[in-house]
Structures are given as C-alpha cells and as structure tokens.
C-alpha cells in the first residue's frame, strides 16, 4: 500500500516552522506497514492544492493532508477538497454544537470565523477533534482514501492516534511490517558499513538494513515486510553477533529516556553543570515526562565568575588551567552535586566554536566531568568544527557517561 503526505502552509515553505507533522504521520504509517512514496509541501493556494491532490490521488492509495483548515480567508483547503470530491459545504449541527460548547467553556462567544469551522463537506466522514475547532475529514474515491487533518501538531497527533490509525488498521488488516533497532556508539557510519558489508549482502529477501546517523551514534534499523517477518529475530541476533566487539544498545529509546528510567528505577537523582552545552543537557532530560522524579536542577555556568561564585570552582585553578580543563569540570560536577543534593552530576566545559579555539585547545575540545557518591572523574573529547554538532555530541556523550556510571553502581 502506497501513501503520499501533503502539508499545506506558506509558513512551512518559508522556513518559519518545522514540518513535524509529516514526520509523525510517516512514522505512524510506516509502523503499520504502509509505504510512504512522497512527502509534499505546498502553499495555501487553490490551484496548487487542487493539482497536488489530483496528482496524489493518481499515484497513491492513501493521501494524508495537514494544514489549511483554519477559520481565516487564507485557509482554503476545505473548499478545494469539497470542490475536488464534488461536495457541498453544509452546516454540521453536531460540530456546531460542540464548537459552541467548547467556546463557552473558554469564556468566548461564537463569531463568524468559528461558525465557518462547522461548514463541512456533505460527502465525507467527519473526524471529531476534541483538541481544537477544525474537524478532520475522510474522503473516499473508489478504493482510495484522502484524509484531511488540522495543521496544529497536537491536534493532528490526537486525530492520528484516536481516529485515523485505528480505522486504517481495521480497513487494511493484511499489512504487516516489523523492525528491530540497535544503536552503535563511537563507530563512524562509513566504518560500520564496511563491517556489515558481507552480513548485509547475505540478507534474505524482504529484509532491509537502514543506517540512521546521529551525533555520537548510528542507529541500525532492520525492517521486515510480509512473510520475511518470520526471519526478523534470527536476522537481529546475527547482527548483534557481528557487532559483538563494538559498543551498542538495543531498542530505539533516546538516551535521555534510558537515563531517566534507570535513575527512577534506582531511586537516585542527578544534576548538571553546563558551560559549552548551555543547558542543552538539562533541556533533553526535562523533555521527558516525569523527569522531576530524578532531576534536581542545573547550573549554566557560562561565565567564569559563575563557576567560581556558584559552583565553588577554585579561581587559581581557572587561572592556571583554563575553563576547558579537567580540574575545572571536576569541580563543576562536584559543586552542582553538592548544592543540589543530587546523587549524580555531570558537567561540560569546552570550545563549541566556530571561534575561540587555540592550537592546544582547538574547536571541538570538550571536557566532561562526572561526580558520583563514590568518585569523580573527567574525560577529554575532540569532536567536530560545527558548533551545533559539538553541543549535541557533548550532551550525548555526557548522558552516556552518566548512564554507564549508574549502571556500574548496580553491580
């Protein structure tokens, strides 16, 4: 089964927002076994929408459209879809009553823009949106389906999870796709591909390996379709055997989630003291729901005086060794552990770039410190020349080090 995803909105084409909707929809459909053939982004223009829908309907079995369902004049998706599918826009009394009640709860009164949200095509299935005012719409033409969803991400995700995916699974029970994931650390993608060349050449039909590189790691995804699903576990075990001499982790959970689950299970806490990462580690940790169970807090000690006055770093060590040094990151980690009362702490100090490097400490030089109930230690890393990658790699490596340390204390 083939699918095309269409996102509508000038703001996407102008780079004002990221197209996270397509990512969410593609992941949901892929997990079900649907093949995504194209992802298209188009402006809020009648002709562009009509022609793109016409093209997608000729090429795919399933089309999912997001965006363009708002109450303003520039949102024309609903009118164009009604035109394409030969519909009339009619007042949907059930939707109108729901909107009226929703607005009342918010202390608002119905205006013409809100009222227009209840004008819906008369030949589609209406998907109830309990998170917003724009309803989803499900059109059928022959054996093909087009589903139109609001562009607001949390509204779209709600409809995908509660209405779209359950219905698609009932409609297409024959689709079958499964995958297994490994995360390989500290091995470049090109080197990893050489290691796996013979293994990959011997893959059975229907099995496919994909390389998904990220800062500090490469995710390996084995995908199986149809009958080949029965060979997936055997294939997965053989991959782990080939990689037995490198460091890897099973599954696809992000590091911050893995670390958080381990800390919660062990009933211990952590804190961060960040210089070159600027609070990015704390951001990743707190992006996980429930992180207040184990995250005490963070000190973003970008300036040396904060390192000294807040974290208690020795000013003489700063003067002699510099901020990017073993002595300083050790004291940063120990200092934040002390002032927050955390069981574990991690610290970073480095040259993120693009400027500030020296022959002794070039751009990409990062010291990472870890303080635990038993010991403190630091490691030196040299990453890349790109600021964003240096910050991402330092954060990833810091969480890895802390994860290993907490696991080590289990023994």
VEXFILUM-292021 format. One record per residue (C-alpha): residue in one letter; x, z, y. Coordinates in nm, 2 decimals. Layout:
REM residues N
<code a | xx X | zz Z | yy Y>
...
REM end
This chain:
REM residues 411
<code x | xx 0.00 | zz 0.00 | yy 0.00>
<code x | xx 0.14 | zz -0.10 | yy 0.34>
<code x | xx 0.08 | zz 0.07 | yy 0.67>
<code x | xx 0.16 | zz 0.00 | yy 1.04>
<code x | xx 0.17 | zz 0.27 | yy 1.30>
<code x | xx 0.08 | zz 0.18 | yy 1.66>
<code x | xx 0.15 | zz 0.41 | yy 1.96>
<code x | xx -0.02 | zz 0.33 | yy 2.28>
<code x | xx 0.11 | zz 0.46 | yy 2.62>
<code x | xx 0.32 | zz 0.35 | yy 2.91>
<code x | xx 0.49 | zz 0.69 | yy 2.91>
<code x | xx 0.65 | zz 0.62 | yy 2.57>
<code x | xx 0.78 | zz 0.28 | yy 2.67>
<code x | xx 0.92 | zz 0.43 | yy 3.00>
<code x | xx 1.10 | zz 0.70 | yy 2.80>
<code x | xx 0.91 | zz 0.98 | yy 2.97>
<code x | xx 0.81 | zz 1.13 | yy 2.63>
<code x | xx 0.94 | zz 1.11 | yy 2.28>
<code x | xx 0.73 | zz 0.94 | yy 2.01>
<code x | xx 0.70 | zz 1.23 | yy 1.78>
<code x | xx 0.35 | zz 1.11 | yy 1.67>
<code x | xx 0.49 | zz 0.82 | yy 1.47>
<code x | xx 0.75 | zz 1.05 | yy 1.30>
<code x | xx 0.48 | zz 1.29 | yy 1.19>
<code x | xx 0.24 | zz 1.02 | yy 1.07>
<code x | xx 0.52 | zz 0.83 | yy 0.89>
<code x | xx 0.63 | zz 1.15 | yy 0.71>
<code x | xx 0.28 | zz 1.23 | yy 0.60>
<code x | xx 0.21 | zz 0.88 | yy 0.47>
<code x | xx 0.55 | zz 0.85 | yy 0.30>
<code x | xx 0.49 | zz 1.17 | yy 0.12>
<code x | xx 0.17 | zz 1.02 | yy -0.02>
<code x | xx 0.34 | zz 0.70 | yy -0.14>
<code x | xx 0.24 | zz 0.47 | yy 0.15>
<code x | xx 0.50 | zz 0.21 | yy 0.26>
<code x | xx 0.55 | zz 0.21 | yy 0.64>
<code x | xx 0.64 | zz -0.15 | yy 0.73>
<code x | xx 0.64 | zz -0.13 | yy 1.11>
<code x | xx 0.61 | zz 0.12 | yy 1.40>
<code x | xx 0.50 | zz -0.05 | yy 1.72>
<code x | xx 0.48 | zz 0.09 | yy 2.07>
<code x | xx 0.27 | zz -0.09 | yy 2.33>
<code x | xx 0.14 | zz -0.03 | yy 2.68>
<code x | xx -0.22 | zz 0.07 | yy 2.79>
<code x | xx -0.33 | zz -0.29 | yy 2.84>
<code x | xx -0.63 | zz -0.46 | yy 2.69>
<code x | xx -0.46 | zz -0.78 | yy 2.58>
<code x | xx -0.16 | zz -0.60 | yy 2.43>
<code x | xx -0.38 | zz -0.36 | yy 2.23>
<code x | xx -0.62 | zz -0.64 | yy 2.10>
<code x | xx -0.34 | zz -0.87 | yy 1.99>
<code x | xx -0.14 | zz -0.59 | yy 1.83>
<code x | xx -0.44 | zz -0.47 | yy 1.64>
<code x | xx -0.52 | zz -0.82 | yy 1.53>
<code x | xx -0.16 | zz -0.87 | yy 1.41>
<code x | xx -0.15 | zz -0.53 | yy 1.23>
<code x | xx -0.48 | zz -0.59 | yy 1.05>
<code x | xx -0.34 | zz -0.92 | yy 0.92>
<code x | xx -0.02 | zz -0.76 | yy 0.79>
<code x | xx -0.11 | zz -0.41 | yy 0.65>
<code x | xx -0.38 | zz -0.23 | yy 0.45>
<code x | xx -0.38 | zz 0.08 | yy 0.68>
<code x | xx -0.33 | zz 0.10 | yy 1.05>
<code x | xx -0.30 | zz 0.43 | yy 1.24>
<code x | xx -0.32 | zz 0.41 | yy 1.62>
<code x | xx -0.24 | zz 0.70 | yy 1.85>
<code x | xx -0.30 | zz 0.73 | yy 2.22>
<code x | xx -0.52 | zz 0.58 | yy 2.49>
<code x | xx -0.83 | zz 0.79 | yy 2.42>
<code x | xx -0.83 | zz 1.00 | yy 2.73>
<code x | xx -1.11 | zz 1.01 | yy 2.99>
<code x | xx -0.92 | zz 0.82 | yy 3.27>
<code x | xx -0.96 | zz 0.45 | yy 3.35>
<code x | xx -0.61 | zz 0.36 | yy 3.22>
<code x | xx -0.71 | zz 0.47 | yy 2.87>
<code x | xx -0.87 | zz 0.16 | yy 2.73>
<code x | xx -0.81 | zz 0.19 | yy 2.35>
<code x | xx -1.16 | zz 0.29 | yy 2.26>
<code x | xx -1.32 | zz 0.00 | yy 2.44>
<code x | xx -1.07 | zz -0.25 | yy 2.29>
<code x | xx -1.13 | zz -0.12 | yy 1.94>
<code x | xx -1.51 | zz -0.14 | yy 1.99>
<code x | xx -1.47 | zz -0.50 | yy 2.10>
<code x | xx -1.24 | zz -0.59 | yy 1.81>
<code x | xx -1.47 | zz -0.44 | yy 1.55>
<code x | xx -1.79 | zz -0.57 | yy 1.71>
<code x | xx -1.92 | zz -0.22 | yy 1.81>
<code x | xx -2.13 | zz -0.09 | yy 2.09>
<code x | xx -2.03 | zz 0.23 | yy 2.27>
<code x | xx -2.32 | zz 0.47 | yy 2.24>
<code x | xx -2.36 | zz 0.83 | yy 2.33>
<code x | xx -2.29 | zz 1.05 | yy 2.03>
<code x | xx -2.52 | zz 1.35 | yy 2.08>
<code x | xx -2.33 | zz 1.57 | yy 1.83>
<code x | xx -2.00 | zz 1.51 | yy 2.00>
<code x | xx -2.16 | zz 1.56 | yy 2.34>
<code x | xx -2.30 | zz 1.90 | yy 2.24>
<code x | xx -1.96 | zz 2.00 | yy 2.10>
<code x | xx -1.78 | zz 1.90 | yy 2.42>
<code x | xx -2.03 | zz 2.08 | yy 2.64>
<code x | xx -1.98 | zz 2.40 | yy 2.44>
<code x | xx -1.60 | zz 2.36 | yy 2.45>
<code x | xx -1.60 | zz 2.32 | yy 2.82>
<code x | xx -1.84 | zz 2.61 | yy 2.87>
<code x | xx -1.61 | zz 2.84 | yy 2.67>
<code x | xx -1.33 | zz 2.74 | yy 2.91>
<code x | xx -1.54 | zz 2.81 | yy 3.22>
<code x | xx -1.57 | zz 2.44 | yy 3.30>
<code x | xx -1.86 | zz 2.21 | yy 3.37>
<code x | xx -1.92 | zz 1.86 | yy 3.23>
<code x | xx -1.81 | zz 1.58 | yy 3.46>
<code x | xx -1.83 | zz 1.20 | yy 3.41>
<code x | xx -1.48 | zz 1.18 | yy 3.26>
<code x | xx -1.58 | zz 1.44 | yy 3.00>
<code x | xx -1.91 | zz 1.27 | yy 2.93>
<code x | xx -1.73 | zz 0.94 | yy 2.86>
<code x | xx -1.55 | zz 1.11 | yy 2.57>
<code x | xx -1.88 | zz 1.12 | yy 2.38>
<code x | xx -1.94 | zz 0.75 | yy 2.42>
<code x | xx -1.82 | zz 0.62 | yy 2.09>
<code x | xx -1.84 | zz 0.30 | yy 1.88>
<code x | xx -2.15 | zz 0.29 | yy 1.67>
<code x | xx -1.99 | zz 0.14 | yy 1.35>
<code x | xx -1.70 | zz 0.38 | yy 1.28>
<code x | xx -1.67 | zz 0.72 | yy 1.12>
<code x | xx -1.61 | zz 0.99 | yy 1.38>
<code x | xx -1.33 | zz 1.24 | yy 1.31>
<code x | xx -1.41 | zz 1.58 | yy 1.47>
<code x | xx -1.14 | zz 1.70 | yy 1.70>
<code x | xx -1.16 | zz 2.08 | yy 1.73>
<code x | xx -0.84 | zz 2.09 | yy 1.94>
<code x | xx -0.94 | zz 1.86 | yy 2.22>
<code x | xx -1.20 | zz 1.64 | yy 2.37>
<code x | xx -1.10 | zz 1.30 | yy 2.22>
<code x | xx -1.26 | zz 1.23 | yy 1.88>
<code x | xx -1.08 | zz 1.03 | yy 1.62>
<code x | xx -1.23 | zz 0.71 | yy 1.49>
<code x | xx -1.21 | zz 0.55 | yy 1.14>
<code x | xx -1.29 | zz 0.18 | yy 1.12>
<code x | xx -1.33 | zz -0.03 | yy 0.80>
<code x | xx -1.30 | zz -0.40 | yy 0.77>
<code x | xx -1.31 | zz -0.53 | yy 0.42>
<code x | xx -1.07 | zz -0.32 | yy 0.22>
<code x | xx -0.86 | zz -0.24 | yy 0.53>
<code x | xx -0.88 | zz 0.07 | yy 0.74>
<code x | xx -0.78 | zz 0.14 | yy 1.10>
<code x | xx -0.77 | zz 0.50 | yy 1.22>
<code x | xx -0.75 | zz 0.58 | yy 1.59>
<code x | xx -0.63 | zz 0.93 | yy 1.69>
<code x | xx -0.56 | zz 1.11 | yy 2.02>
<code x | xx -0.21 | zz 1.09 | yy 2.15>
<code x | xx -0.17 | zz 1.46 | yy 2.22>
<code x | xx 0.06 | zz 1.57 | yy 1.94>
<code x | xx -0.11 | zz 1.89 | yy 1.83>
<code x | xx -0.45 | zz 1.72 | yy 1.83>
<code x | xx -0.32 | zz 1.42 | yy 1.63>
<code x | xx -0.14 | zz 1.65 | yy 1.38>
<code x | xx -0.46 | zz 1.85 | yy 1.34>
<code x | xx -0.66 | zz 1.54 | yy 1.26>
<code x | xx -0.39 | zz 1.40 | yy 1.02>
<code x | xx -0.39 | zz 1.73 | yy 0.83>
<code x | xx -0.76 | zz 1.81 | yy 0.81>
<code x | xx -0.93 | zz 1.47 | yy 0.81>
<code x | xx -0.70 | zz 1.17 | yy 0.76>
<code x | xx -0.47 | zz 1.27 | yy 0.47>
<code x | xx -0.74 | zz 1.44 | yy 0.25>
<code x | xx -0.96 | zz 1.13 | yy 0.28>
<code x | xx -0.68 | zz 0.89 | yy 0.21>
<code x | xx -0.58 | zz 1.09 | yy -0.10>
<code x | xx -0.94 | zz 1.06 | yy -0.23>
<code x | xx -0.96 | zz 0.69 | yy -0.14>
<code x | xx -0.62 | zz 0.60 | yy -0.29>
<code x | xx -0.56 | zz 0.83 | yy -0.59>
<code x | xx -0.33 | zz 0.58 | yy -0.76>
<code x | xx -0.05 | zz 0.61 | yy -0.51>
<code x | xx 0.25 | zz 0.81 | yy -0.64>
<code x | xx 0.57 | zz 0.89 | yy -0.47>
<code x | xx 0.81 | zz 1.19 | yy -0.51>
<code x | xx 1.15 | zz 1.27 | yy -0.37>
<code x | xx 1.43 | zz 1.52 | yy -0.40>
<code x | xx 1.67 | zz 1.62 | yy -0.13>
<code x | xx 2.03 | zz 1.75 | yy -0.11>
<code x | xx 2.23 | zz 1.85 | yy 0.20>
<code x | xx 2.60 | zz 1.78 | yy 0.17>
<code x | xx 2.83 | zz 1.96 | yy 0.42>
<code x | xx 3.16 | zz 1.85 | yy 0.57>
<code x | xx 3.18 | zz 1.51 | yy 0.39>
<code x | xx 3.16 | zz 1.20 | yy 0.62>
<code x | xx 2.89 | zz 0.95 | yy 0.53>
<code x | xx 3.14 | zz 0.68 | yy 0.45>
<code x | xx 3.33 | zz 0.90 | yy 0.22>
<code x | xx 3.02 | zz 1.02 | yy 0.05>
<code x | xx 2.91 | zz 0.66 | yy -0.01>
<code x | xx 3.24 | zz 0.59 | yy -0.19>
<code x | xx 3.20 | zz 0.90 | yy -0.41>
<code x | xx 2.85 | zz 0.79 | yy -0.51>
<code x | xx 2.90 | zz 0.41 | yy -0.54>
<code x | xx 2.91 | zz 0.40 | yy -0.92>
<code x | xx 2.63 | zz 0.65 | yy -0.95>
<code x | xx 2.41 | zz 0.45 | yy -0.71>
<code x | xx 2.48 | zz 0.12 | yy -0.88>
<code x | xx 2.35 | zz 0.28 | yy -1.21>
<code x | xx 2.02 | zz 0.39 | yy -1.06>
<code x | xx 1.71 | zz 0.29 | yy -1.26>
<code x | xx 1.46 | zz 0.05 | yy -1.11>
<code x | xx 1.22 | zz 0.23 | yy -0.88>
<code x | xx 1.47 | zz 0.49 | yy -0.77>
<code x | xx 1.64 | zz 0.47 | yy -0.43>
<code x | xx 1.90 | zz 0.68 | yy -0.26>
<code x | xx 1.90 | zz 0.72 | yy 0.12>
<code x | xx 2.17 | zz 0.87 | yy 0.35>
<code x | xx 2.04 | zz 1.07 | yy 0.64>
<code x | xx 2.34 | zz 1.19 | yy 0.85>
<code x | xx 2.31 | zz 1.48 | yy 1.10>
<code x | xx 2.57 | zz 1.68 | yy 1.28>
<code x | xx 2.79 | zz 1.86 | yy 1.02>
<code x | xx 2.60 | zz 1.73 | yy 0.72>
<code x | xx 2.45 | zz 1.44 | yy 0.54>
<code x | xx 2.11 | zz 1.46 | yy 0.37>
<code x | xx 2.07 | zz 1.26 | yy 0.05>
<code x | xx 1.72 | zz 1.17 | yy -0.05>
<code x | xx 1.63 | zz 1.03 | yy -0.39>
<code x | xx 1.29 | zz 0.86 | yy -0.38>
<code x | xx 1.09 | zz 0.76 | yy -0.69>
<code x | xx 0.78 | zz 0.54 | yy -0.69>
<code x | xx 0.52 | zz 0.49 | yy -0.96>
<code x | xx 0.65 | zz 0.50 | yy -1.32>
<code x | xx 1.00 | zz 0.59 | yy -1.21>
<code x | xx 0.88 | zz 0.94 | yy -1.10>
<code x | xx 0.94 | zz 1.05 | yy -1.47>
<code x | xx 1.31 | zz 0.98 | yy -1.42>
<code x | xx 1.34 | zz 1.17 | yy -1.09>
<code x | xx 1.45 | zz 1.51 | yy -1.22>
<code x | xx 1.71 | zz 1.36 | yy -1.46>
<code x | xx 1.85 | zz 1.15 | yy -1.17>
<code x | xx 1.86 | zz 1.45 | yy -0.94>
<code x | xx 2.05 | zz 1.66 | yy -1.19>
<code x | xx 2.31 | zz 1.38 | yy -1.24>
<code x | xx 2.36 | zz 1.36 | yy -0.86>
<code x | xx 2.44 | zz 1.73 | yy -0.85>
<code x | xx 2.69 | zz 1.68 | yy -1.13>
<code x | xx 2.87 | zz 1.40 | yy -0.93>
<code x | xx 2.88 | zz 1.63 | yy -0.63>
<code x | xx 2.99 | zz 1.95 | yy -0.81>
<code x | xx 3.32 | zz 1.96 | yy -0.62>
<code x | xx 3.17 | zz 1.95 | yy -0.27>
<code x | xx 2.95 | zz 2.20 | yy -0.09>
<code x | xx 2.58 | zz 2.11 | yy -0.09>
<code x | xx 2.24 | zz 2.28 | yy -0.07>
<code x | xx 1.92 | zz 2.19 | yy -0.24>
<code x | xx 1.60 | zz 2.11 | yy -0.06>
<code x | xx 1.53 | zz 1.99 | yy 0.29>
<code x | xx 1.48 | zz 2.32 | yy 0.49>
<code x | xx 1.67 | zz 2.32 | yy 0.81>
<code x | xx 1.95 | zz 2.58 | yy 0.85>
<code x | xx 1.76 | zz 2.80 | yy 1.09>
<code x | xx 1.47 | zz 2.83 | yy 0.84>
<code x | xx 1.70 | zz 2.90 | yy 0.55>
<code x | xx 1.89 | zz 3.16 | yy 0.75>
<code x | xx 1.57 | zz 3.32 | yy 0.87>
<code x | xx 1.42 | zz 3.35 | yy 0.53>
<code x | xx 1.74 | zz 3.51 | yy 0.39>
<code x | xx 1.76 | zz 3.76 | yy 0.68>
<code x | xx 1.39 | zz 3.85 | yy 0.63>
<code x | xx 1.43 | zz 3.89 | yy 0.26>
<code x | xx 1.73 | zz 4.11 | yy 0.30>
<code x | xx 1.56 | zz 4.31 | yy 0.58>
<code x | xx 1.85 | zz 4.26 | yy 0.82>
<code x | xx 1.88 | zz 4.13 | yy 1.18>
<code x | xx 2.10 | zz 3.90 | yy 1.38>
<code x | xx 2.20 | zz 3.82 | yy 1.74>
<code x | xx 2.40 | zz 3.55 | yy 1.92>
<code x | xx 2.66 | zz 3.55 | yy 2.19>
<code x | xx 2.69 | zz 3.19 | yy 2.32>
<code x | xx 2.92 | zz 3.02 | yy 2.56>
<code x | xx 2.97 | zz 2.65 | yy 2.49>
<code x | xx 2.64 | zz 2.63 | yy 2.30>
<code x | xx 2.45 | zz 2.76 | yy 2.60>
<code x | xx 2.18 | zz 2.94 | yy 2.40>
<code x | xx 2.11 | zz 2.65 | yy 2.16>
<code x | xx 2.16 | zz 2.86 | yy 1.85>
<code x | xx 1.91 | zz 3.11 | yy 1.98>
<code x | xx 1.67 | zz 2.83 | yy 2.06>
<code x | xx 1.69 | zz 2.70 | yy 1.70>
<code x | xx 1.65 | zz 3.04 | yy 1.55>
<code x | xx 1.34 | zz 3.12 | yy 1.76>
<code x | xx 1.19 | zz 2.78 | yy 1.69>
<code x | xx 1.09 | zz 2.92 | yy 1.35>
<code x | xx 0.76 | zz 3.12 | yy 1.35>
<code x | xx 0.81 | zz 3.48 | yy 1.27>
<code x | xx 1.18 | zz 3.49 | yy 1.39>
<code x | xx 1.10 | zz 3.82 | yy 1.58>
<code x | xx 1.13 | zz 3.98 | yy 1.23>
<code x | xx 1.50 | zz 3.93 | yy 1.23>
<code x | xx 1.63 | zz 3.80 | yy 1.56>
<code x | xx 1.73 | zz 4.07 | yy 1.81>
<code x | xx 1.84 | zz 3.85 | yy 2.10>
<code x | xx 2.11 | zz 3.65 | yy 2.27>
<code x | xx 2.37 | zz 3.68 | yy 2.55>
<code x | xx 2.45 | zz 3.34 | yy 2.70>
<code x | xx 2.79 | zz 3.43 | yy 2.84>
<code x | xx 2.89 | zz 3.11 | yy 3.01>
<code x | xx 3.09 | zz 3.28 | yy 3.28>
<code x | xx 3.39 | zz 3.49 | yy 3.20>
<code x | xx 3.26 | zz 3.78 | yy 3.41>
<code x | xx 2.95 | zz 3.80 | yy 3.18>
<code x | xx 3.18 | zz 3.80 | yy 2.88>
<code x | xx 3.36 | zz 4.10 | yy 3.03>
<code x | xx 3.08 | zz 4.29 | yy 3.20>
<code x | xx 2.81 | zz 4.24 | yy 2.94>
<code x | xx 2.98 | zz 4.18 | yy 2.61>
<code x | xx 3.28 | zz 4.40 | yy 2.68>
<code x | xx 3.55 | zz 4.13 | yy 2.62>
<code x | xx 3.89 | zz 4.26 | yy 2.73>
<code x | xx 3.98 | zz 4.10 | yy 3.06>
<code x | xx 4.35 | zz 4.09 | yy 2.97>
<code x | xx 4.28 | zz 3.90 | yy 2.65>
<code x | xx 4.07 | zz 3.65 | yy 2.85>
<code x | xx 4.36 | zz 3.60 | yy 3.09>
<code x | xx 4.62 | zz 3.57 | yy 2.82>
<code x | xx 4.44 | zz 3.38 | yy 2.55>
<code x | xx 4.17 | zz 3.20 | yy 2.75>
<code x | xx 3.79 | zz 3.19 | yy 2.68>
<code x | xx 3.83 | zz 2.95 | yy 2.40>
<code x | xx 4.03 | zz 3.17 | yy 2.16>
<code x | xx 4.00 | zz 3.38 | yy 1.85>
<code x | xx 4.04 | zz 3.71 | yy 2.03>
<code x | xx 3.75 | zz 3.63 | yy 2.27>
<code x | xx 3.49 | zz 3.51 | yy 2.02>
<code x | xx 3.56 | zz 3.81 | yy 1.80>
<code x | xx 3.49 | zz 4.04 | yy 2.09>
<code x | xx 3.19 | zz 3.84 | yy 2.19>
<code x | xx 3.04 | zz 3.87 | yy 1.84>
<code x | xx 3.12 | zz 4.24 | yy 1.81>
<code x | xx 2.99 | zz 4.31 | yy 2.16>
<code x | xx 2.65 | zz 4.14 | yy 2.11>
<code x | xx 2.61 | zz 4.31 | yy 1.78>
<code x | xx 2.67 | zz 4.65 | yy 1.94>
<code x | xx 2.44 | zz 4.61 | yy 2.24>
<code x | xx 2.15 | zz 4.46 | yy 2.04>
<code x | xx 2.19 | zz 4.68 | yy 1.74>
<code x | xx 2.18 | zz 4.37 | yy 1.51>
<code x | xx 2.33 | zz 4.38 | yy 1.16>
<code x | xx 2.50 | zz 4.05 | yy 1.20>
<code x | xx 2.61 | zz 3.85 | yy 1.50>
<code x | xx 2.76 | zz 3.51 | yy 1.57>
<code x | xx 2.95 | zz 3.38 | yy 1.88>
<code x | xx 3.07 | zz 3.05 | yy 2.02>
<code x | xx 3.33 | zz 2.95 | yy 2.28>
<code x | xx 3.47 | zz 2.60 | yy 2.32>
<code x | xx 3.52 | zz 2.28 | yy 2.51>
<code x | xx 3.20 | zz 2.09 | yy 2.48>
<code x | xx 3.31 | zz 1.81 | yy 2.71>
<code x | xx 3.33 | zz 1.55 | yy 2.84>
<code x | xx 3.57 | zz 1.72 | yy 3.08>
<code x | xx 3.77 | zz 2.04 | yy 3.06>
<code x | xx 4.00 | zz 1.95 | yy 2.77>
<code x | xx 4.37 | zz 2.01 | yy 2.75>
<code x | xx 4.64 | zz 1.89 | yy 2.51>
<code x | xx 4.63 | zz 2.24 | yy 2.35>
<code x | xx 4.25 | zz 2.26 | yy 2.35>
<code x | xx 4.10 | zz 1.91 | yy 2.36>
<code x | xx 3.73 | zz 1.83 | yy 2.40>
<code x | xx 3.56 | zz 1.94 | yy 2.08>
<code x | xx 3.77 | zz 2.25 | yy 2.03>
<code x | xx 3.53 | zz 2.54 | yy 1.93>
<code x | xx 3.60 | zz 2.89 | yy 1.81>
<code x | xx 3.31 | zz 3.06 | yy 1.62>
<code x | xx 3.31 | zz 3.43 | yy 1.55>
<code x | xx 3.10 | zz 3.64 | yy 1.31>
<code x | xx 3.06 | zz 4.01 | yy 1.31>
<code x | xx 2.90 | zz 4.19 | yy 1.01>
<code x | xx 2.86 | zz 4.56 | yy 0.90>
<code x | xx 3.19 | zz 4.52 | yy 0.70>
<code x | xx 3.42 | zz 4.29 | yy 0.90>
<code x | xx 3.47 | zz 4.04 | yy 1.19>
<code x | xx 3.64 | zz 3.71 | yy 1.17>
<code x | xx 3.66 | zz 3.38 | yy 1.35>
<code x | xx 3.73 | zz 3.01 | yy 1.27>
<code x | xx 3.86 | zz 2.73 | yy 1.47>
<code x | xx 3.69 | zz 2.38 | yy 1.46>
<code x | xx 3.76 | zz 2.05 | yy 1.62>
<code x | xx 3.45 | zz 1.84 | yy 1.65>
<code x | xx 3.39 | zz 1.51 | yy 1.85>
<code x | xx 3.42 | zz 1.38 | yy 2.20>
<code x | xx 3.05 | zz 1.39 | yy 2.27>
<code x | xx 2.90 | zz 1.69 | yy 2.44>
<code x | xx 2.57 | zz 1.68 | yy 2.27>
<code x | xx 2.72 | zz 1.64 | yy 1.92>
<code x | xx 2.97 | zz 1.92 | yy 1.99>
<code x | xx 2.69 | zz 2.16 | yy 2.08>
<code x | xx 2.48 | zz 2.06 | yy 1.78>
<code x | xx 2.78 | zz 2.08 | yy 1.54>
<code x | xx 2.89 | zz 2.42 | yy 1.67>
<code x | xx 2.54 | zz 2.56 | yy 1.63>
<code x | xx 2.50 | zz 2.42 | yy 1.28>
<code x | xx 2.84 | zz 2.55 | yy 1.18>
<code x | xx 2.77 | zz 2.89 | yy 1.33>
<code x | xx 2.45 | zz 2.92 | yy 1.13>
<code x | xx 2.62 | zz 2.80 | yy 0.81>
<code x | xx 2.89 | zz 3.07 | yy 0.85>
<code x | xx 2.63 | zz 3.34 | yy 0.91>
<code x | xx 2.43 | zz 3.22 | yy 0.61>
<code x | xx 2.73 | zz 3.24 | yy 0.38>
<code x | xx 2.82 | zz 3.58 | yy 0.51>
<code x | xx 2.47 | zz 3.72 | yy 0.45>
<code x | xx 2.47 | zz 3.57 | yy 0.10>
<code x | xx 2.81 | zz 3.71 | yy 0.03>
<code x | xx 2.69 | zz 4.06 | yy 0.12>
<code x | xx 2.42 | zz 4.02 | yy -0.15>
<code x | xx 2.70 | zz 4.04 | yy -0.42>
REM end
